């Protein structure tokens, strides 16, 4: 290169350096206020005008739940009317706004007030609703043709849809804004600015236990660019931005069967049940097929009057005579009775003020008949013979008095996981030393005093007996997949073995035989006499004390069909029924089993859709 060319290049580079220096000095002049407060404010205001945008979160990016057949349980995307603040600017003509209200079927004054008072972007909701109003394709097209300012039709994901086909499940749980919980759980992520204190967090159920996996990589947002006064910048429109990650959001496949969940709900509606729980387990592997808890809850309004976010299927309450199943197994295992022993019941036990429910007594009974007739006198005598430690250890062998739901000490992310963290352990005795008192043992032997059992444990007890004493761990999630279909984790069925071992298969077989007698000629014979499937089970009535005195819990646990291969194990709990009212749980159990049978038959017919709903309870209004 010639010397003259090199000189020209040096001059050009020097010129660029001088220009960049002037620009930097000018920027410092403005930012440090050297050029005057008015000038600095004006420049910063112009910068803010170019950068400001009103945002609307269309989808928070959280993972979703599906039932075992792929039916979405959370996360229904709808066409929604989205509106952004207009800051006094006209959105359109009076005629156009009137047409908008006609399209929505909305009151004109209510719509106008909503639009005028918007301070942050939002979606239109039907009166009294919490979820985004779902527009039809025709409504969406008509709204787009109006070309109103700051208004658009956008895809919006309702997490918990207001839809008859989407019953909120306490087992799924809910999300809410809880900054203190977020700080406690994700302090490091907050400090690193990876999440915000206003982000939703799982508050209960699977939303809570799987929260760390469900959070995703960020939200999908709609943005409207505005000037410094937050007025829409004309012609720039509304833009949608979403995370660019094919793996998220995750899809959690549960074991819940939406058709069975609906069938159970309809049966409870038919019987007018307003408080209690039903659990349906797959008799083969203890998968949770349905889990209904009443009162129902509203995930959008936790704590609202008449609702209950607690999952009653996981709350431990007095079991009454269904606990005689455990007492029978314990007596046989301990050898303090055998299947040939005969008993006599004259209606009173003679101690502790204990009486039989059957006035005048049952007379002479075999052990099987005593169970079928739920004789308090016989089972009080068996309990008093037992060492309390043996009764408690037998309960443990059967999965009673401890958590049995699916869990892992180390999941795929290296952390422990319990799918249903709200599951209570329950109890047999409050104090083993105190249980040496005969009155404590007799009361416990018939399922009263300090005995507490959850509906989940009760249904699983039936599964345990069907498996010869092997306790399985009820599973409610089978796998977790990435958005692109790849599998993140598979949750295999597992056992929930007791540290005390298990009951013998002969004991399990006799208890099953006794449960068949309950239905054939015992306390449930009248309620279940018309059952198409042969059924087996045990009824129970728990007398309540304290502030709930004068009311009883009605129980029934069982399985079916009782001949051949059992398909379902079911527990029914009707809470706080008026004292003196005949136990209704057996009739509810029978209708649930019939509904499940019809559902199975419908699905097995080639001409029936996979989501056919059984007729049981069809006359009841949908909840």
VOGU-3710 file (C-alpha; in Angstrom, 3 decimals, decimal comma):
1> xxxxxxxxxx> 0,000/0,000/0,000  1,295/3,471/-0,945  2,131/5,977/1,764  -0,617/8,366/0,503  -3,267/5,590/0,768  -2,171/4,689/4,265  -2,401/8,346/5,266  -5,951/8,641/3,876  -7,007/5,469/5,806  -5,561/6,860/9,042
11> xxxxxxxxxx> -7,476/10,139/8,512  -10,759/8,275/7,934  -10,305/6,140/11,038  -9,401/9,241/13,041  -12,581/10,956/11,811  -14,734/8,004/12,901  -13,060/8,011/16,305  -13,786/11,731/16,748  -17,465/11,245/15,744  -17,921/8,333/18,170
21> xxxxxxxxxx> -16,270/10,398/20,907  -18,625/13,295/20,319  -21,643/10,935/20,437  -20,484/9,365/23,704  -19,806/12,767/25,246  -23,268/13,911/24,174  -24,878/10,829/25,741  -23,001/11,427/29,009  -23,982/15,108/28,862  -27,673/14,158/28,716
31> xxxxxxxxxx> -27,625/11,267/31,173  -25,653/13,171/33,829  -27,876/16,207/33,477  -25,010/18,490/32,375  -27,112/19,778/29,526  -29,932/20,854/31,821  -32,811/19,040/33,498  -35,361/19,940/30,844  -33,205/18,655/28,007  -32,319/15,417/29,884
41> xxxxxxxxxx> -35,982/14,782/30,757  -37,043/15,346/27,152  -34,479/12,913/25,779  -35,309/10,206/28,355  -39,001/10,702/27,690  -38,428/10,188/23,974  -36,486/7,001/24,743  -39,293/5,725/27,002  -41,822/6,459/24,283  -39,969/4,202/21,884
51> xxxxxxxxxx> -39,564/1,368/24,414  -42,882/1,267/26,325  -45,490/-1,418/25,645  -48,676/-2,586/27,333  -48,523/-6,336/27,816  -51,123/-9,090/28,207  -50,088/-12,605/29,238  -51,959/-14,988/26,948  -50,356/-18,154/28,323  -48,081/-18,249/31,363
61> xxxxxxxxxx> -46,122/-21,150/29,856  -47,017/-23,516/32,679  -47,220/-27,241/31,951  -50,615/-28,897/31,630  -52,449/-32,003/32,812  -54,143/-34,643/30,682  -56,246/-37,628/31,652  -55,134/-41,182/30,872  -56,759/-40,970/27,416  -55,236/-37,628/26,452
71> xxxxxxxxxx> -58,216/-35,438/27,413  -57,004/-32,023/28,606  -57,788/-31,430/32,287  -56,217/-27,967/32,358  -55,363/-25,447/29,695  -58,127/-24,868/27,157  -57,198/-22,317/24,495  -60,047/-20,071/23,357  -60,500/-17,135/21,012  -60,665/-14,185/23,386
81> xxxxxxxxxx> -61,484/-10,506/23,065  -58,364/-8,707/24,296  -58,377/-4,998/25,087  -55,505/-2,630/25,879  -55,731/0,742/27,697  -56,629/3,565/25,295  -55,813/6,515/27,604  -58,783/8,507/26,347  -58,179/7,893/22,655  -61,298/6,842/20,710
91> xxxxxxxxxx> -61,507/3,111/19,957  -64,045/3,554/17,185  -67,429/5,072/16,442  -70,453/4,697/18,721  -72,002/2,496/16,050  -68,960/0,180/15,978  -68,863/-0,106/19,780  -72,577/-0,858/19,775  -72,019/-3,584/17,224  -69,237/-5,019/19,411
101> xxxxxxxxxx> -71,598/-5,328/22,374  -74,195/-6,995/20,125  -71,621/-9,530/18,916  -70,691/-10,368/22,525  -74,302/-10,385/23,679  -73,162/-7,983/26,382  -74,784/-5,014/28,070  -73,537/-1,887/26,257  -73,019/0,158/29,399  -71,094/-2,661/31,110
111> xxxxxxxxxx> -68,833/-3,110/28,076  -68,232/0,638/27,746  -67,417/0,949/31,439  -64,988/-1,979/31,238  -63,165/-0,473/28,259  -63,024/3,010/29,810  -61,657/1,803/33,146  -58,939/-0,477/31,779  -55,583/0,366/33,335  -53,850/-2,825/32,243
121> xxxxxxxxxx> -54,531/-5,096/29,302  -57,184/-7,730/29,924  -59,628/-10,133/28,271  -63,415/-9,948/28,244  -65,182/-12,303/30,615  -68,847/-13,218/30,690  -70,719/-11,676/33,605  -69,887/-13,588/36,781  -67,211/-15,620/34,996  -63,519/-15,824/35,745
131> xxxxxxxxxx> -62,227/-17,338/32,543  -61,838/-15,591/29,204  -65,074/-15,557/27,222  -64,793/-18,009/24,325  -65,643/-16,471/20,968  -67,020/-18,499/18,094  -65,265/-18,314/14,742  -68,099/-16,133/13,411  -67,923/-13,741/16,382  -64,155/-13,442/15,985
141> xxxxxxxxxx> -64,455/-12,630/12,275  -67,078/-9,941/12,908  -64,957/-8,327/15,637  -61,873/-8,269/13,410  -63,879/-6,536/10,675  -64,626/-3,631/13,032  -60,914/-2,684/13,239  -61,260/-1,063/16,662  -58,266/0,625/18,273  -56,585/-1,349/21,087
151> xxxxxxxxxx> -58,905/-4,335/20,632  -57,977/-7,680/19,108  -59,037/-11,317/18,973  -56,210/-13,409/20,425  -55,682/-17,038/21,486  -55,937/-17,111/25,289  -55,356/-20,123/27,505  -57,813/-20,624/30,357  -56,027/-22,733/32,948  -59,204/-23,994/34,595
161> xxxxxxxxxx> -61,963/-23,718/32,005  -65,570/-22,920/32,916  -66,892/-25,906/31,029  -69,141/-28,801/32,027  -66,533/-31,187/30,626  -63,803/-29,722/32,837  -64,557/-30,330/36,502  -61,955/-28,747/38,764  -60,179/-31,519/40,658  -58,730/-30,983/44,117
171> xxxxxxxxxx> -56,207/-33,667/43,158  -54,931/-31,361/40,386  -55,022/-28,406/42,783  -54,648/-24,748/41,908  -52,127/-21,970/41,295  -52,146/-18,534/42,866  -49,963/-15,511/43,496  -48,156/-16,081/46,792  -44,956/-13,986/46,964  -43,915/-15,313/50,389
181> xxxxxxxxxx> -44,242/-18,934/49,228  -42,386/-18,050/46,034  -39,529/-16,436/47,981  -39,289/-19,418/50,301  -39,267/-21,948/47,459  -37,416/-20,143/44,690  -35,280/-17,552/46,464  -32,258/-18,065/44,196  -34,306/-17,781/40,999  -35,847/-14,557/42,298
191> xxxxxxxxxx> -32,419/-13,158/43,131  -31,184/-14,057/39,646  -34,249/-12,315/38,147  -35,293/-15,519/36,396  -38,775/-15,271/37,913  -40,910/-12,482/39,364  -42,700/-12,283/42,707  -45,995/-11,922/40,836  -45,551/-15,251/39,014  -48,134/-17,930/39,917
201> xxxxxxxxxx> -47,076/-20,859/42,085  -48,768/-24,193/42,784  -50,834/-23,991/45,956  -52,069/-27,582/46,359  -52,329/-30,994/44,714  -50,247/-31,832/41,657  -49,918/-28,127/40,877  -47,949/-27,905/44,120  -45,982/-31,167/44,096  -44,905/-30,772/40,441
211> xxxxxxxxxx> -44,547/-26,982/40,466  -40,774/-27,036/39,947  -41,285/-28,989/36,698  -44,386/-27,168/35,485  -42,988/-23,641/35,543  -41,814/-23,684/31,923  -39,527/-21,194/30,206  -41,681/-18,083/30,201  -45,026/-16,663/29,107  -46,548/-15,891/25,730
221> xxxxxxxxxx> -47,427/-12,189/25,668  -49,340/-9,810/23,453  -47,769/-6,330/23,315  -49,093/-2,997/22,129  -46,485/-0,267/21,631  -47,395/3,091/23,144  -45,987/6,585/23,397  -44,826/8,237/26,615  -48,449/8,908/27,615  -49,289/5,204/27,018
231> xxxxxxxxxx> -51,329/6,053/23,943  -51,240/3,363/21,231  -48,800/4,141/18,433  -50,969/4,131/15,363  -50,129/1,601/12,681  -47,793/-0,527/14,810  -50,561/-2,920/15,923  -50,409/-5,692/18,507  -47,557/-8,188/18,500  -47,400/-11,645/20,104
241> xxxxxxxxxx> -44,115/-12,986/21,470  -43,530/-16,433/22,966  -40,529/-18,445/24,205  -38,681/-20,330/21,502  -38,276/-23,744/23,157  -39,822/-26,824/21,575  -39,590/-28,798/24,844  -41,991/-26,631/26,847  -44,604/-26,472/28,235  -44,559/-29,982/29,694
251> xxxxxxxxxx> -47,539/-32,322/29,436  -48,343/-34,362/32,568  -50,339/-37,499/31,807  -52,391/-38,465/34,831  -54,099/-41,787/35,532  -57,434/-39,987/35,972  -60,159/-41,098/33,571  -62,287/-38,054/32,723  -65,268/-40,238/31,794  -65,155/-42,088/35,103
261> xxxxxxxxxx> -64,676/-38,851/37,009  -67,799/-37,474/35,338  -69,753/-40,700/35,980  -68,934/-40,639/39,701  -69,842/-36,953/39,942  -73,210/-37,613/38,331  -73,987/-40,438/40,762  -73,205/-38,167/43,716  -75,405/-35,454/42,197  -78,206/-37,989/41,763
271> xxxxxxxxxx> -78,051/-38,911/45,456  -77,806/-35,281/46,556  -74,401/-35,763/48,187  -72,799/-32,458/49,095  -69,957/-33,457/51,416  -67,540/-36,378/51,248  -65,272/-38,173/48,806  -65,092/-41,085/46,385  -61,931/-42,813/45,194  -61,890/-45,280/42,297
281> xxxxxxxxxx> -58,710/-47,330/41,878  -57,713/-49,741/39,151  -57,875/-53,084/40,969  -54,900/-54,351/38,971  -52,278/-51,709/39,797  -53,927/-49,186/42,191  -53,913/-46,342/39,657  -56,279/-43,515/40,637  -59,025/-43,517/38,001  -61,335/-41,037/39,730
291> xxxxxxxxxx> -61,048/-38,910/42,849  -64,047/-36,748/43,692  -64,041/-34,424/46,703  -67,027/-32,443/47,975  -67,741/-29,612/48,482  -66,311/-28,781/45,074  -63,822/-25,955/44,788  -63,276/-22,988/42,528  -59,590/-22,669/41,518  -60,198/-19,053/40,593
301> xxxxxxxxxx> -61,695/-18,115/43,973  -60,019/-20,101/46,724  -61,963/-19,812/49,967  -65,228/-18,711/48,341  -68,375/-19,502/50,322  -69,721/-22,987/49,728  -66,443/-24,314/48,286  -63,558/-26,279/49,781  -60,128/-26,527/48,188  -59,141/-29,372/50,544
311> xxxxxxxxxx> -59,093/-32,827/48,986  -61,387/-34,837/51,262  -60,113/-38,060/49,662  -56,818/-37,406/51,478  -58,202/-36,336/54,861  -58,143/-38,959/57,625  -61,455/-39,316/59,470  -63,168/-41,871/61,718  -63,854/-45,013/59,627  -66,456/-46,816/61,713
321> xxxxxxxxxx> -67,063/-50,448/60,855  -65,002/-50,557/57,657  -62,067/-50,816/60,102  -63,429/-54,224/61,182  -61,685/-55,433/58,008  -58,375/-54,655/59,733  -59,510/-56,093/63,075  -60,577/-59,344/61,378  -57,220/-59,677/59,605  -55,314/-58,892/62,831
331> xxxxxxxxxx> -57,266/-61,471/64,839  -56,598/-64,174/62,254  -52,923/-63,230/61,905  -52,447/-63,229/65,700  -54,176/-66,598/66,061  -56,600/-65,355/68,721  -59,503/-66,744/66,653  -60,067/-68,961/63,614  -62,727/-69,377/60,956  -64,508/-72,111/62,943
341> xxxxxxxxxx> -65,151/-70,104/66,125  -68,749/-69,319/67,088  -69,884/-66,211/68,948  -73,047/-65,089/70,687  -74,405/-61,546/70,602  -77,286/-60,533/72,887  -77,005/-56,852/71,974  -74,699/-55,679/74,774  -71,010/-56,199/75,413  -71,314/-55,919/79,190
351> xxxxxxxxxx> -68,425/-53,462/79,617  -67,459/-49,905/78,650  -71,070/-49,063/77,792  -70,632/-50,748/74,422  -73,696/-52,064/72,612  -74,364/-53,711/69,285  -76,063/-51,597/66,641  -78,666/-54,378/66,234  -81,159/-54,035/69,069  -81,577/-57,373/70,831
361> xxxxxxxxxx> -78,390/-58,735/69,275  -77,571/-61,127/66,449  -77,651/-64,380/68,411  -75,265/-67,169/67,455  -72,770/-66,183/64,743  -69,826/-67,590/62,844  -66,835/-65,322/62,322  -67,872/-64,735/58,701  -71,456/-63,960/59,739  -70,257/-61,586/62,449
371> xxxxxxxxxx> -68,362/-59,634/59,789  -71,250/-59,737/57,310  -73,640/-58,417/59,979  -71,005/-55,983/61,353  -71,555/-57,181/64,910  -70,026/-54,736/67,390  -70,070/-57,242/70,259  -67,990/-59,838/68,378  -65,430/-57,320/67,107  -65,110/-55,618/70,488
381> xxxxxxxxxx> -64,297/-59,038/71,964  -61,705/-59,747/69,258  -60,082/-56,335/69,785  -59,892/-56,808/73,539  -58,098/-60,127/73,031  -55,522/-58,480/70,772  -52,251/-56,922/71,854  -52,690/-53,296/70,669  -49,271/-53,414/69,005  -50,483/-56,322/66,849
391> xxxxxxxxxx> -53,600/-54,422/65,768  -51,484/-51,402/64,864  -48,852/-53,423/62,986  -51,550/-55,288/61,029  -53,061/-51,965/60,031  -49,608/-50,889/58,841  -49,294/-54,127/56,842  -52,563/-53,221/55,121  -51,508/-49,633/54,350  -53,554/-48,040/57,143
401> xxxxxxxxxx> -52,098/-45,429/59,504  -49,430/-44,273/57,050  -49,091/-42,475/53,711  -49,404/-44,899/50,805  -49,545/-42,621/47,737  -46,841/-42,825/45,046  -43,556/-41,193/46,051  -39,875/-41,181/45,123  -36,874/-40,336/47,278  -35,075/-39,101/44,159
411> xxxxxxxxxx> -36,971/-38,062/41,025  -35,504/-37,216/37,598  -34,448/-33,761/38,801  -32,628/-35,270/41,775  -35,178/-34,076/44,343  -37,731/-36,100/46,331  -41,309/-36,223/45,071  -44,639/-37,133/46,663  -47,448/-36,792/44,142  -50,207/-36,144/46,691
421> xxxxxxxxxx> -48,459/-34,238/49,488  -51,713/-33,477/51,343  -52,343/-37,176/52,047  -52,715/-37,591/55,801  -51,270/-40,676/57,483  -54,217/-41,377/59,771  -53,866/-43,437/62,965  -55,005/-46,483/64,903  -54,118/-45,432/68,455  -53,130/-42,032/69,752
431> xxxxxxxxxx> -50,996/-43,766/72,398  -50,015/-47,447/72,418  -49,552/-47,421/76,205  -53,067/-46,071/76,705  -54,341/-48,701/74,253  -53,602/-51,395/76,842  -56,858/-50,305/78,422  -59,635/-52,643/77,273  -62,077/-49,826/76,608  -59,623/-48,150/74,223
441> xxxxxxxxxx> -59,013/-51,395/72,345  -62,684/-52,296/71,990  -63,546/-48,829/70,700  -60,667/-48,943/68,240  -61,568/-52,465/67,096  -64,903/-51,217/65,759  -63,340/-48,137/64,106  -64,111/-45,499/66,731  -62,014/-43,574/69,298  -58,700/-42,456/67,717
451> xxxxxxxxxx> -58,840/-44,508/64,510  -58,498/-42,344/61,388  -58,452/-43,477/57,754  -58,468/-41,603/54,435  -60,739/-42,596/51,529  -57,573/-43,187/49,464  -56,257/-45,664/52,047  -59,695/-47,307/52,305  -59,917/-47,942/48,553  -56,328/-49,156/48,543
461> xxxxxxxxxx> -57,157/-51,583/51,375  -59,508/-53,378/48,965  -56,725/-53,512/46,346  -54,340/-54,931/48,962  -56,761/-57,746/49,808  -57,210/-58,507/46,089  -53,416/-58,849/45,794  -53,142/-61,301/48,659  -51,791/-58,759/51,131  -49,342/-56,890/48,905
471> xxxxxxxxxx> -49,764/-53,114/49,349  -49,509/-51,101/46,133  -48,896/-47,353/46,056  -51,792/-45,492/44,379  -50,394/-43,606/41,405  -52,032/-40,531/39,869  -49,382/-39,609/37,252  -48,027/-42,110/34,735  -45,613/-40,005/32,682  -44,373/-36,507/31,909
481> xxxxxxxxxx> -43,620/-35,520/28,326  -42,077/-32,539/26,604  -44,205/-30,416/24,286  -42,575/-32,027/21,249  -43,624/-35,503/22,437  -40,367/-36,715/23,949  -40,648/-38,408/27,323  -39,130/-36,635/30,300  -40,055/-39,225/32,930  -42,101/-42,369/33,371
491> xxxxxxxxxx> -43,581/-43,049/36,797  -43,763/-46,806/37,141  -46,290/-48,532/39,433  -44,734/-49,283/42,811  -45,454/-51,008/46,090  -45,870/-49,386/49,494  -44,493/-52,223/51,594  -44,772/-52,223/55,376  -41,781/-52,534/57,675  -43,782/-55,309/59,404
501> xxxxxxxxxx> -44,156/-57,414/56,262  -47,581/-58,398/54,938  -50,575/-60,458/55,979  -50,803/-64,047/54,759  -52,656/-64,880/51,528  -55,047/-67,183/53,449  -56,017/-64,305/55,711  -56,591/-62,057/52,688  -58,697/-64,770/51,009  -60,943/-65,191/54,074
511> xxxxxxxxxx> -61,453/-61,441/54,430  -62,459/-61,243/50,745  -64,925/-64,111/51,280  -66,380/-62,288/54,275  -66,719/-59,110/52,151  -68,708/-61,087/49,583  -71,019/-62,233/52,396  -71,641/-58,578/53,365  -73,237/-58,072/49,936  -74,824/-61,512/49,562
521> xxxxxxxxxx> -76,559/-61,732/52,964  -75,234/-59,024/55,269  -75,631/-55,304/55,868  -75,364/-54,364/52,163  -77,647/-57,072/50,768  -80,657/-54,776/50,454  -78,750/-51,856/48,899  -76,891/-53,985/46,341  -79,390/-56,738/45,549  -79,997/-55,464/41,989
531> xxxxxxxxxx> -76,302/-55,185/41,040  -75,479/-56,699/37,653  -71,888/-57,328/38,703  -71,293/-59,541/41,749  -69,816/-57,178/44,346  -67,956/-57,397/47,644  -67,391/-54,812/50,345  -67,900/-53,492/53,849  -70,143/-50,753/55,179  -69,349/-48,518/58,114
541> xxxxxxxxxx> -71,006/-45,836/60,211  -68,764/-43,680/62,401  -70,419/-41,798/65,244  -68,967/-38,318/65,651  -68,403/-36,372/68,846  -67,629/-32,804/69,880  -69,098/-30,088/67,713  -70,187/-32,715/65,158  -72,130/-34,777/67,708  -75,472/-35,822/66,285
551> xxxxxxxxxx> -74,025/-36,695/62,904  -72,253/-39,714/61,420  -69,853/-40,530/58,613  -71,268/-43,140/56,234  -68,702/-45,390/54,544  -68,557/-48,199/52,031  -65,461/-49,849/50,604  -65,490/-52,631/48,069  -64,588/-53,993/44,661  -66,119/-55,573/41,612
561> xxxxxxxxxx> -66,723/-57,736/39,905  -66,207/-60,098/42,845  -66,118/-63,137/40,563  -63,351/-63,446/38,006  -60,961/-60,541/37,572  -61,863/-57,498/39,651  -61,748/-54,223/37,715  -62,303/-51,492/40,284  -61,783/-50,889/43,988  -63,911/-48,073/45,376
571> xxxxxxxxxx> -64,294/-46,198/48,640  -67,284/-43,966/49,385  -67,370/-41,492/52,263  -70,468/-39,408/52,994  -69,539/-36,912/55,674  -71,655/-35,653/58,568  -74,892/-37,398/57,714  -77,681/-36,868/60,294  -77,637/-39,416/63,114  -80,399/-41,981/62,726
581> xxxxxxxxxx> -80,329/-41,807/58,921  -79,817/-45,194/57,281  -76,341/-45,618/55,804  -76,575/-44,476/52,176  -72,985/-45,196/51,180  -73,770/-48,757/50,046  -76,406/-47,554/47,587  -74,014/-44,875/46,267  -71,301/-47,535/45,883  -73,702/-49,746/43,917
591> xxxxxxxxxx> -74,664/-46,947/41,530  -71,011/-46,022/41,004  -70,105/-49,613/40,147  -73,030/-49,805/37,739  -71,980/-46,525/36,110  -68,425/-47,834/35,685  -69,748/-51,111/34,242  -71,879/-49,277/31,688  -68,991/-47,015/30,785  -66,747/-50,033/30,186
601> xxxxxxxxxx> -69,402/-51,717/28,058  -69,925/-48,576/26,006  -66,225/-48,255/25,321  -65,947/-51,889/24,340  -68,615/-51,513/21,658  -67,034/-50,542/18,379  -69,882/-48,201/17,527  -69,489/-46,185/20,771  -67,088/-43,218/21,185  -64,164/-43,643/23,599
611> xxxxxxxxxx> -65,553/-40,962/25,899  -69,097/-42,337/26,188  -70,742/-41,238/29,439  -72,805/-43,806/31,352  -76,494/-43,309/32,016  -76,180/-43,597/35,796  -77,310/-40,342/37,321  -78,110/-38,919/33,882  -81,315/-37,379/35,177  -79,302/-35,287/37,616
621> xxx> -78,358/-31,783/36,535  -74,727/-31,249/35,577  -72,683/-29,572/38,268
//
